[in-house]
Amino acid sequence: MFPKDETDAEIVELFPEKVREVEFERIPLSDGVNLSCRYWLPENAIDSPVPAILEYIPYCTRDRTAARDEAMHPYFAGHGYAAIRVDIRGSGESEGVLLGEYLKQEQDDAVEVIEWIASQPWCDGRVGMMGKSWGGFNGLQVAARKPEALKCIITVFFTDDRYADDVHYYGGCMAVENPVWAFVMFPAMARPPDPALVGDNWRDMWSERLDALSPWIIPWVKHQRRDEFWKHGSVCEDYSQIEIPVYAIGGWADAYSNPVARLLKNIKTPIRALVGPWGHQYMHQVVPGPKAGFMDLAMRWWDHWLKETETGIMNEPKYRAWVQDSVKPSSCFEERSGYWAGEESWPSDNTINKTMYLKDRSLLSEGGGNSIRIVNSPQTVGRCTPFFGNMGAGDPQDPLDQRLDDSMSVCFDSAPLDKEFSILGAPGVTLEIESDKPSAFICVRLNELRADGSSLLVTYGILNLTHRNSHENIEPLEVGKRYSVQVLLNDIGHTFDAGSQIRIAVSTSFWPIVWPSPQPVKISIHTGSSHLVLPIRPRKEQDANIDHLPPAKHARVSPRTTLKDGDPTYVGSETDLKTGMLTFTYRMDTGLIKLENNGWKFSSKTENICSILPDDPNSAIVELSAIETFGRDEQLDVVINASQKMTSDETHFFINARIHVQEGEETILKREWNEKIKRDGV
């Protein structure tokens, strides 16, 4: 999918330095492969070399991130930096093949790229690295490789743990985002390089990609435990390998809020961290807001560590987090009101753990006694939280009012609150449970039951109960045996209103966030000893003195023409009244876009469908389809048509993937994959 270009940030056209753009240059690697880069630098950088900033991702400088790159990197260049956007091997106009995410080859190449950048006459030998999502991941991974010229990084919307806290597996359960994200990269890897940039060998480059093409979902499903496949690239395996300063940025609406706090706790080098209300976009263009000036903030970091200029950034709180106000639930927040909280260390002495006991149907300050609540949820619980994270583009991807899911869950409510209070950190719930099946998971949602009757999702957590002690060595449940398990909820900053009630909602399903258990499950919760721990963080006077973030700004983007309007984005669900089948549908169509400065044309039309029956976990289906086009008048006209379907039974996952690539009327590639993969505690 291509990001939206619209933004209401201020457009800046005059910078302190005149900017020169190099549209395309090859970076030679030691094995003979050349990587493609596009870069911007001050006009006089050859005479007065400057530090460099690298962003290294596989999303194609020519189309997928072209507008976003133009909005950001010239801004850096105009303030005295060389800003380099490199396509990873096998993507965009880079040679070679890309066989997966965060591979050793990717890191090896990055080390060489940094060495090449540092050796250029326009670079003074100092390099910073930045990136969001994939680029946030590999910034940390490359920092752990310790290239000499790399002096600091900014990592945005990232994880330090590729297994336990990424789009693949969550709490030991398979995330539905696992097949969805794999499919995003499936047709992307069939994209042709642009002949206008790479020259006459473009077809050989393209053929090499197509020959190597394979659906990434297959290995991702084969590795269902935390093994070496996932440990590679997980910097949490050894935080001490990161020896340079790190600025870590996250967002509460994003899927990656937890790793920020973990870096704060574990990295010993200079670090600053920021978590706002944001979804999965850079904060000058994101929804929900408030938006802020990412480039201006980043330059204070670069100036401090790359130019040795005092900017005051290291005098700011070590951890700055947005504590969100209570609001009526909405599927699409434009902004989330709240305030900035600042902490000089994390974990912080300013937070106080408050324990509340699950007892009968209540949340109480004292425990004791023992009653049993039975959880046997329909498979459709989760319909009020259909997205793993908000992609930040303004689509309706925020959690809905939770009342419908609450009605199909076991709930424990506090008395109405006498006064408001705030939390900051990761709430935890300890449950004393028994299961009637050897394989099950539990989902715990922390909601605010507001005075108007709405139920606002604050945060949630999921635990595969066969992973209760380890994500590496699974332990099936012994039916009828009592266990004590802890479910850690996602980090959050939130203020509960006076008059609201705190609600814990427990379910045995959460579709379409995670894949269902192999069989319908009945969990018995022993109340009285089961409890919630809230990290209460009183508002401090000094919070009011925290400087506001700079306003959102960006550089002007090159003109583009929409040759054909796309269909409106559709996000919705429907229930078949005869069968009870619940179906979620997400359709997005970019339309046909032409870049006026080079004539490159591209489009993307995708549809994601997730369906399930309320009483049958093995009715779960994820069906994905995409049509992408790339080309230029009188040069090439490529159509990529791809689909992927995933289902399961009690013992296996089933994957079918197809791709059809045409150039004009000629079929270049037509291939199908069918895989049957044994379930392994998932």
C-alpha positions in Angstrom: 0.0 0.0 0.0 1.1 3.5 -0.7 0.9 6.2 2.0 -1.3 9.1 1.6 0.4 12.4 0.6 -2.0 14.9 2.1 -0.9 16.8 5.2 -1.9 20.0 6.9 1.7 20.7 8.1 3.3 24.0 7.1 5.3 23.8 3.8 8.7 25.3 4.1 10.5 26.3 0.9 13.3 28.5 2.0 16.1 26.9 4.1 19.3 28.2 5.6 21.2 26.2 2.9 20.5 25.8 -0.8 19.8 22.2 -1.5 21.1 20.0 -4.3 19.3 16.7 -5.2 21.0 13.6 -6.7 18.0 11.6 -8.0 19.9 8.3 -8.4 23.3 7.0 -7.6 24.7 3.5 -7.2 26.4 2.4 -4.0 28.8 -0.5 -4.9 29.0 -3.4 -2.4 31.9 -5.8 -2.0 30.0 -8.7 -3.6 29.3 -6.7 -6.8 25.7 -5.7 -6.0 24.9 -2.0 -6.4 22.3 -0.4 -4.2 20.1 2.5 -5.3 20.1 5.8 -3.4 18.5 9.1 -3.7 20.0 12.0 -1.7 19.9 15.6 -0.9 22.7 17.8 0.4 23.7 21.4 0.9 24.9 22.9 -2.3 28.3 23.7 -0.9 28.8 20.3 0.8 31.7 19.4 -1.5 33.7 22.4 -0.2 32.4 22.2 3.3 31.6 18.6 4.2 28.6 17.9 6.5 27.3 15.0 8.6 25.0 12.5 6.9 21.7 11.0 7.8 20.7 7.6 6.4 17.3 6.1 6.0 17.5 2.5 4.7 14.2 0.7 3.8 12.7 -1.4 1.1 9.8 0.8 0.0 11.0 2.2 -3.3 12.2 5.8 -3.5 10.5 6.1 -6.9 6.9 5.5 -5.7 6.0 4.1 -2.3 7.8 6.7 -0.2 8.7 9.3 -2.9 6.4 12.0 -1.5 7.3 11.2 2.1 11.0 11.3 1.3 10.7 14.6 -0.5 8.8 16.1 2.5 11.6 15.1 4.9 15.0 14.7 3.5 15.4 18.1 1.7 14.4 19.7 5.0 17.4 18.0 6.7 19.7 19.0 3.7 18.5 22.6 3.9 19.7 22.7 7.5 23.2 21.4 6.8 23.0 17.6 6.4 23.5 15.1 3.6 20.2 13.1 3.7 20.4 9.7 2.0 17.5 7.4 1.2 18.7 3.9 0.2 16.6 1.1 -1.1 17.5 -2.3 0.5 19.0 -4.9 -1.7 16.3 -6.3 -4.1 13.9 -3.4 -3.6 13.2 -0.3 -5.6 16.1 0.2 -8.0 18.6 -1.8 -6.0 20.1 -4.9 -7.5 19.9 -8.4 -6.0 17.0 -10.1 -4.2 15.3 -9.5 -0.9 14.4 -12.8 0.7 13.0 -11.6 4.1 13.0 -8.9 6.7 16.1 -8.0 8.8 18.3 -10.6 7.4 22.1 -10.7 8.1 22.6 -9.7 4.5 20.6 -6.5 5.1 22.7 -5.6 8.1 26.0 -6.4 6.3 25.0 -4.2 3.4 24.1 -1.4 5.8 27.5 -1.4 7.4 29.0 -1.1 3.9 26.6 1.7 3.0 27.6 3.7 6.1 31.2 3.2 5.2 30.5 4.5 1.6 28.6 7.5 2.9 31.4 8.4 5.4 34.0 8.3 2.6 32.2 10.7 0.2 33.7 14.1 -0.3 30.5 15.8 0.8 30.5 13.9 4.2 32.6 14.9 7.2 32.8 11.2 8.2 29.9 11.3 10.8 26.7 9.5 10.1 23.4 9.2 11.9 20.6 6.7 11.0 16.9 7.2 11.3 13.8 5.2 10.3 10.2 4.4 11.1 9.0 0.8 11.4 11.4 -1.3 9.2 13.8 1.6 9.3 13.3 1.8 13.1 14.1 -1.9 13.5 17.2 -1.9 11.4 18.5 1.3 12.9 18.8 -0.5 16.2 20.1 -3.7 14.5 22.8 -1.8 12.6 23.8 0.2 15.7 24.4 -3.2 17.4 26.8 -4.0 14.6 28.9 -0.9 15.6 30.0 0.6 12.3 32.7 3.1 13.1 31.1 6.1 11.3 27.6 5.6 12.9 27.4 8.1 15.8 23.7 8.1 16.8 20.3 6.9 15.7 16.6 7.9 15.8 14.3 4.9 15.9 10.5 5.5 15.4 7.7 2.9 15.8 10.0 -0.1 16.3 10.5 -3.2 18.3 13.4 -4.7 20.1 11.7 -8.2 20.2 10.8 -9.6 16.8 8.9 -12.5 18.3 7.0 -11.4 21.4 6.1 -7.9 20.4 5.9 -7.5 16.6 3.2 -8.1 13.9 4.0 -11.8 13.8 3.2 -13.2 17.2 1.8 -11.4 20.2 1.8 -12.9 23.7 2.7 -16.2 22.0 -0.4 -16.1 19.8 -0.2 -15.8 16.1 -1.2 -12.2 15.1 -3.6 -12.0 12.1 -1.3 -9.2 11.0 1.3 -11.9 10.4 -0.4 -13.0 7.1 -1.5 -9.4 6.3 1.9 -7.9 6.6 3.5 -10.8 4.7 1.1 -10.1 1.9 2.0 -6.5 1.7 5.5 -7.5 0.8 4.4 -10.3 -1.6 3.5 -8.2 -4.7 6.0 -5.5 -3.7 8.9 -7.9 -4.3 7.6 -8.5 -7.9 7.9 -4.7 -8.7 10.1 -4.0 -11.7 13.0 -1.5 -11.4 12.6 1.7 -13.4 14.5 1.5 -16.6 15.0 5.2 -16.7 17.2 4.9 -13.6 18.9 1.6 -13.8 19.3 1.3 -17.6 19.1 -1.6 -20.0 19.7 -4.3 -17.4 16.4 -3.6 -15.7 14.8 -6.7 -17.2 17.6 -8.9 -15.8 17.2 -7.3 -12.4 13.5 -7.9 -12.6 13.9 -11.6 -13.7 16.2 -12.2 -10.8 13.6 -10.9 -8.3 10.8 -12.9 -9.9 12.8 -16.1 -9.9 13.5 -15.7 -6.1 9.9 -14.6 -5.2 8.2 -16.6 -2.5 5.5 -15.7 0.1 7.1 -14.7 3.3 4.1 -16.0 5.3 5.4 -19.6 4.8 8.5 -19.3 7.0 6.7 -17.0 9.4 4.1 -19.6 10.1 6.7 -22.4 10.3 8.4 -20.6 13.1 5.7 -20.5 15.8 8.1 -20.4 18.8 10.8 -17.9 19.8 13.7 -19.6 18.0 16.8 -18.4 16.3 14.8 -17.2 13.4 13.2 -14.5 15.6 16.1 -13.9 17.9 18.1 -12.7 15.0 17.5 -9.0 14.8 15.9 -8.8 18.2 18.3 -6.4 20.0 16.7 -7.4 23.4 18.9 -10.5 23.2 21.8 -8.2 24.1 21.1 -4.6 24.7 24.7 -3.9 25.6 25.7 -4.2 21.9 24.2 -0.8 21.3 26.9 1.7 22.4 25.7 5.0 20.7 23.1 7.5 21.6 19.5 6.5 20.8 16.3 8.7 20.5 13.3 6.4 20.6 9.8 7.5 19.5 6.5 5.6 19.8 2.8 6.2 19.7 -0.1 5.0 21.8 -2.3 4.4 18.7 0.6 2.4 17.1 1.3 -1.3 17.5 4.8 -0.4 18.9 4.3 1.4 22.2 6.0 -1.1 24.5 9.6 -1.2 23.2 10.2 2.5 24.1 10.0 1.8 27.8 12.1 -1.4 27.4 14.9 0.6 25.7 14.8 3.2 28.5 15.2 0.4 31.1 17.9 -1.5 29.4 20.1 0.7 27.2 23.0 2.2 29.1 24.1 4.8 26.5 22.6 8.3 26.3 18.9 7.9 25.4 15.9 10.1 25.1 12.4 8.8 24.5 9.1 10.2 23.3 5.6 8.6 23.1 2.7 10.6 21.8 -0.9 9.8 20.9 0.2 8.9 17.3 -0.5 6.2 14.8 2.1 4.7 12.5 3.3 7.8 10.6 6.0 10.4 11.3 4.5 12.9 13.7 4.3 15.8 11.3 1.8 14.0 9.1 0.0 11.6 11.6 -3.5 10.9 12.8 -4.4 11.0 15.6 -2.7 14.2 16.6 -1.7 16.6 17.8 0.9 16.7 15.1 4.4 17.9 15.7 7.6 18.8 13.9 9.6 15.6 13.5 12.4 17.2 11.4 13.0 20.1 13.8 13.1 17.7 16.8 15.4 15.3 15.0 17.8 18.1 14.0 18.2 19.0 17.7 19.4 15.4 18.2 21.6 15.5 15.1 23.1 18.9 16.0 24.0 17.7 19.5 25.6 14.4 18.5 26.8 15.0 14.9 27.8 18.7 15.1 28.6 19.0 18.8 26.2 21.9 19.1 24.4 22.5 22.4 20.7 22.3 21.6 19.4 21.6 25.1 17.9 18.3 24.1 19.9 16.4 26.7 18.5 18.7 29.4 14.9 17.6 28.6 13.2 14.7 30.4 14.7 11.4 29.6 11.1 10.1 28.9 8.4 12.4 27.6 5.0 10.7 27.3 1.5 12.0 26.4 -1.1 11.1 29.1 -4.4 10.9 27.2 -7.6 12.3 28.5 -10.7 10.3 28.8 -12.9 10.7 25.7 -15.9 9.1 24.1 -14.8 6.2 21.9 -14.4 6.9 18.2 -13.2 4.8 15.3 -11.2 7.7 13.9 -9.7 10.3 16.3 -8.3 13.4 14.7 -6.6 14.3 17.9 -6.3 12.9 21.5 -6.3 15.6 24.2 -4.0 15.2 27.2 -0.7 16.5 28.7 3.0 15.7 28.6 4.5 13.9 31.5 8.2 14.0 32.0 10.4 11.4 33.8 14.1 11.6 34.5 14.4 7.8 34.7 12.4 4.7 33.8 11.1 2.8 35.6 10.2 5.8 37.7 9.8 6.4 41.4 6.9 8.7 40.5 4.6 5.7 39.7 2.8 3.9 42.5 1.4 0.4 41.9 -2.2 0.1 42.9 -3.7 -3.4 43.3 -7.3 -4.1 42.7 -8.8 -7.6 43.2 -11.2 -9.3 40.8 -14.0 -10.5 43.1 -17.3 -11.8 41.9 -18.2 -9.1 39.3 -16.2 -6.3 41.0 -12.8 -4.7 41.2 -12.1 -4.1 44.9 -9.2 -2.8 47.0 -9.2 -6.0 49.1 -9.2 -9.6 48.0 -10.2 -12.8 49.7 -12.8 -15.4 49.2 -13.1 -17.5 46.1 -15.8 -17.6 43.5 -15.5 -18.8 40.0 -16.4 -16.9 36.8 -16.5 -18.9 33.6 -15.1 -17.4 30.3 -16.3 -19.1 27.1 -16.3 -16.4 24.6 -17.8 -16.4 21.1 -15.1 -16.3 18.4 -16.4 -12.9 17.4 -15.1 -11.1 20.5 -12.6 -8.5 19.2 -14.9 -7.0 16.6 -14.7 -3.7 18.5 -10.9 -3.6 18.0 -10.4 -4.9 14.5 -7.0 -3.3 13.8 -3.7 -4.3 15.3 -2.6 -0.7 15.2 -3.6 2.6 13.6 -1.6 3.2 10.5 -1.9 6.9 11.1 -3.3 7.9 7.7 -6.8 9.0 8.9 -8.7 5.8 8.2 -11.2 4.5 10.9 -8.7 2.3 12.7 -9.1 3.2 16.4 -11.0 0.9 18.8 -14.8 1.2 18.8 -17.0 1.5 21.9 -16.3 -1.8 23.7 -19.8 -2.5 25.0 -20.6 -5.2 22.5 -17.4 -7.1 23.2 -17.8 -6.5 26.9 -21.3 -8.2 26.8 -19.6 -11.4 25.5 -16.7 -11.3 28.0 -16.4 -11.7 31.7 -16.2 -8.2 33.3 -15.1 -6.9 36.6 -16.0 -3.3 37.4 -14.9 -0.9 40.1 -17.2 1.5 41.9 -17.5 5.0 40.3 -14.3 6.9 40.9 -14.4 9.8 43.4 -11.7 11.7 41.5 -9.7 11.4 38.3 -6.3 9.7 38.3 -3.7 8.9 35.7 -1.6 5.8 34.8 1.6 5.6 32.9 3.3 2.3 32.1 2.2 -1.3 31.7 -0.8 -2.5 33.8 -0.6 -6.2 34.7 -3.3 -8.7 35.5 -2.7 -11.9 37.5 -5.3 -14.6 37.0 -5.9 -17.8 38.8 -7.4 -20.0 36.1 -8.3 -23.6 35.0 -8.8 -24.7 31.4 -10.9 -27.4 29.9 -8.5 -27.6 26.9 -4.7 -28.1 26.7 -4.3 -25.1 24.3 -5.9 -21.7 25.0 -5.2 -18.0 25.2 -6.6 -15.3 27.4 -7.3 -11.7 26.4 -7.5 -9.0 29.0 -8.8 -5.5 28.2 -8.6 -2.6 30.5 -11.5 -0.3 29.7 -12.9 2.9 31.2 -16.7 2.6 31.7 -17.6 6.3 31.3 -20.5 8.1 32.9 -22.3 8.3 29.5 -22.3 4.5 29.4 -19.6 4.1 26.7 -16.7 1.7 27.2 -13.4 3.2 26.2 -10.5 0.8 25.5 -7.5 2.0 27.4 -5.1 -0.9 26.7 -5.1 -4.7 26.4 -2.9 -7.8 26.7 -2.9 -11.3 25.4 -1.2 -14.5 26.6 -1.1 -17.9 24.9 -1.4 -20.1 28.0 0.9 -22.8 26.6 3.5 -20.0 26.6 2.9 -19.0 30.2 6.5 -19.8 31.3 8.4 -19.5 28.0 8.0 -18.5 24.3 10.6 -21.1 23.5 9.4 -24.2 25.3 5.7 -24.6 25.2 3.8 -26.4 28.0 0.2 -27.7 27.2 -2.2 -27.0 30.0 -3.3 -29.9 32.2 -7.1 -29.9 32.0 -8.6 -29.0 35.3 -5.3 -27.9 36.9 -5.2 -24.5 38.6 -2.5 -22.1 37.3 -1.5 -18.6 38.2 -0.7 -16.6 35.0 0.3 -13.0 34.5 -1.0 -11.0 31.5 1.1 -7.8 30.9 -1.0 -5.2 29.1 0.4 -2.7 26.6 2.1 0.4 27.9 -0.2 3.4 28.0 -0.6 6.9 29.5 -4.3 7.6 30.4 -6.4 9.6 32.8 -9.6 8.1 34.2 -12.3 10.6 34.8 -14.1 11.1 38.1 -17.4 9.3 37.9 -16.0 6.6 35.5 -15.5 3.0 36.5 -12.5 0.8 35.8 -13.4 -2.4 33.9 -11.4 -5.5 33.3 -12.9 -7.6 30.5 -11.6 -11.1 30.0 -12.2 -13.3 26.9 -10.9 -16.4 25.3 -11.0 -15.0 21.8 -9.9 -11.7 20.1 -10.6 -11.8 16.4 -9.3 -10.4 14.1 -6.2 -9.5 16.3 -5.0 -13.0 16.9 -5.7 -16.4 15.4 -8.2 -18.5 17.4 -7.3 -21.4 19.6 -7.7 -24.9 18.0 -10.9 -25.7 19.9 -13.5 -23.7 21.7 -12.2 -23.1 25.2 -13.8 -22.7 28.7 -11.6 -20.9 31.3 -12.6 -20.8 35.0 -11.3 -17.7 36.8 -10.8 -18.0 40.5 -11.7 -14.5 41.8 -10.6 -13.2 45.1 -6.9 -13.8 44.5 -6.9 -12.7 40.8 -5.9 -9.1 40.6 -5.0 -6.0 38.6 -2.0 -3.8 39.2 -2.2 -0.2 37.8 0.9 2.0 37.5 -0.6 5.2 38.9 1.4 8.3 38.1 0.1 11.5 39.7 0.4 14.7 37.6 3.4 16.7 38.6 3.8 20.5 38.7 6.9 20.2 36.5 4.8 18.6 33.7 3.3 22.0 33.0 6.9 23.3 32.3 7.7 20.7 29.6 8.4 22.5 26.3 5.9 22.1 23.6 7.1 20.1 20.6 7.9 22.2 17.5 5.0 22.7 15.0 4.6 20.3 12.1 6.5 21.4 9.0 7.8 19.7 5.8 9.4 20.5 2.5 7.5 20.8 -0.7 6.7 17.6 -2.6 7.2 17.3 -6.4 4.0 17.6 -8.4 2.0 14.5 -9.3 -1.2 14.0 -11.2 -4.0 11.6 -10.4 -4.7 10.0 -13.8 -7.5 7.9 -12.4 -9.3 8.4 -9.1 -9.3 5.4 -6.7 -12.4 4.1 -5.1 -13.1 5.4 -1.6 -11.4 3.6 1.2 -13.8 1.2 2.9 -13.5 -0.1 6.4 -16.4 -2.1 7.7 -17.9 -5.3 9.1 -21.1 -7.3 8.5 -22.8 -10.3 10.1 -24.6 -12.9 8.1 -27.9 -13.2 10.0 -28.4 -16.8 8.9 -24.9 -18.2 9.8 -23.6 -15.6 12.2 -20.5 -15.3 10.1 -18.7 -12.1 11.0 -16.7 -10.5 8.1 -14.3 -7.6 8.3 -13.4 -5.8 5.1 -10.7 -3.2 4.4 -10.4 -1.9 0.8 -7.9 0.7 -0.3 -7.3 2.1 -3.8 -4.7 4.8 -4.5 -5.9 5.5 -8.0 -3.4 5.8 -10.8 -0.7 8.4 -10.0 1.9 9.9 -12.3 5.0 11.7 -11.2 5.3 14.7 -13.4 9.0 15.1 -13.1 9.8 11.7 -14.6 6.6 10.2 -16.0 6.6 7.1 -13.6 3.1 5.8 -13.1 1.9 3.5 -10.3 -1.3 2.3 -8.6 -2.3 -0.1 -5.8 -5.7 -1.6 -5.1 -6.0 -4.0 -2.1 -8.7 -5.8 -0.2 -8.3 -7.6 3.1 -11.1 -9.8 4.3 -11.2 -11.6 7.7 -14.1 -13.9 8.5 -15.1 -16.2 11.4 -18.2 -18.0 12.7 -19.1 -17.4 16.4 -18.9 -21.0 17.5 -16.2 -22.4 15.3 -12.5 -21.3 15.7 -11.5 -23.3 12.6 -13.8 -21.3 10.4 -11.3 -18.4 10.5 -10.3 -17.2 7.1 -7.9 -14.4 6.1 -8.2 -13.6 2.3 -6.0 -10.9 0.8 -5.8 -9.6 -2.7 -3.9 -6.8 -4.5 -3.5 -5.4 -8.0 -0.5 -3.1 -8.4 0.6 -1.4 -11.6 3.9 0.2 -12.6 5.1 1.8 -15.8 5.8 4.6 -18.1 4.2 5.6 -21.4 5.8 3.8 -24.4 8.3 2.0 -22.1 6.7 -0.6 -19.9 3.3 -1.4 -18.5 3.4 -4.0 -15.6 0.4 -5.4 -13.8 0.9 -7.5 -10.6 -2.1 -9.5 -9.5 -1.6 -11.4 -6.2 -3.7 -13.2 -3.6 -3.2 -15.1 -0.4 -5.5 -17.1 1.8 -4.9 -18.6 5.2 -7.1 -21.1 7.1 -6.7 -23.7 9.8 -8.1 -26.8 11.4 -7.3 -28.2 14.9 -3.8 -29.5 13.8 -2.6 -27.4 10.9 -2.5 -24.1 9.1 -3.2 -24.0 5.4 -1.7 -21.3 3.1 -2.5 -20.7 -0.6 -0.8 -17.9 -2.4 -0.9 -16.9 -6.1 0.8 -14.3 -8.2 0.3 -13.3 -11.9 2.7 -10.7 -13.4 2.0 -9.3 -16.8 4.0 -6.9 -19.0 1.5 -5.5 -21.5 -0.4 -8.6 -22.8 2.4 -11.0 -22.0 2.4 -13.2 -18.9 5.9 -12.9 -17.3 5.2 -15.0 -14.1 2.3 -17.2 -12.9 2.9 -19.2 -9.8 1.0 -20.8 -6.9 2.0 -22.1 -3.5 0.1 -24.4 -1.2 1.4 -25.2 2.2 0.2 -27.3 5.1 2.0 -26.4 8.3 1.5 -28.2 11.7 0.3 -26.1 14.6 2.8 -25.9 17.4 1.0 -24.7 20.6 -0.7 -21.9 18.7 
